[in-house]
Amino acid sequence: MPIKIDPDKCQGIGDCIDACPVGVIEKIGDKCVATHNDECLECEACLSSCPNSAIEMA
């Protein structure tokens, strides 16, 4: 299941990048973007690490 990051809620803090054990999320410009969804383990570590609730499992 791919993750979706709402660009309107994302402030580019990057906690989700640090939380992801397989590097699915990268920072592009001032926003975090899921660039490798095919590698997602669905562990949901990124969801709980985002202080803005900008991430959801799609």
Buried (B, 14 or more C-beta within 10 A) or exposed (E): EEBEBEEEEBEBBBBBBEBBEEEBBBBEEEBBBBEBEEEBEEEBBBBEBBEBEBBBEE
